[in-house]
Amino acid sequence: MINSSSIGDPTRFLSIEQLEQGFHGLLPSPRDQGNITRILVRHAGGVREPLDSTELTADGGVVGDSWGRDPQRDPQAQLAVMQQSVAELIAHGQPLELAGDNLWLDLDLSAANLPPGSRLRVGSVLLEVTSLPHNGCSKFQSRFGAGGLKLVAQPSLRHLNLRGIYLRVIEPGSVRVGDTVQVASRPF
């Protein structure tokens, strides 16, 4: 069972050099239309459960997620999102649920492609990119190693949002793994 106190397997951690090399070998993610590759809900005690589908609400984010139970929740951090290819690289065979994000997307999450205020359409659901930076932390390092944290925090790569972005729900509805994610608008 993976929860908020889970740590990673140090034998799977990659060095910053290995991660940089792997990152530069990744194929580019789509810029305008991608898909949801994973969905996760964080239950009480931080227990992570992968889902095939879920409801997204403007008040609670992923139904049942810890964000919706937090009395001091920040609307700018409603949904934590990571790019699938980057997550797989950093996890290096470990469960992606260790990261604790709500959604993984096959979509370019860079600031140039999805600046704050950009909107994404998933069926009837409308999501908006918030301005809150999604940074790595000591927990991220304990799960994916010093190299993983260095990669996502590296100033020269920070604009690529390798740790991910935050979204908020504008129009609620259901989403499923495999659903198309379409960039509906950008603020430029």
Protein Blocks (a to p, Z undefined) as FASTA:
>chain_A
ZZfkbccdfklpccfklmmmmmmmpccddfkbccdfbdcdddehhiacddfbdcddfklo
pghiaklmpmkbcfklmpacddfklmmmmnnopafklnopabdcdddfbfklmgghiacd
ehjbccdddfbdcdddfklmmmnojklmmmmmmmklmmnomnopcdddfbgcdddehiac
ddfbdcZZ
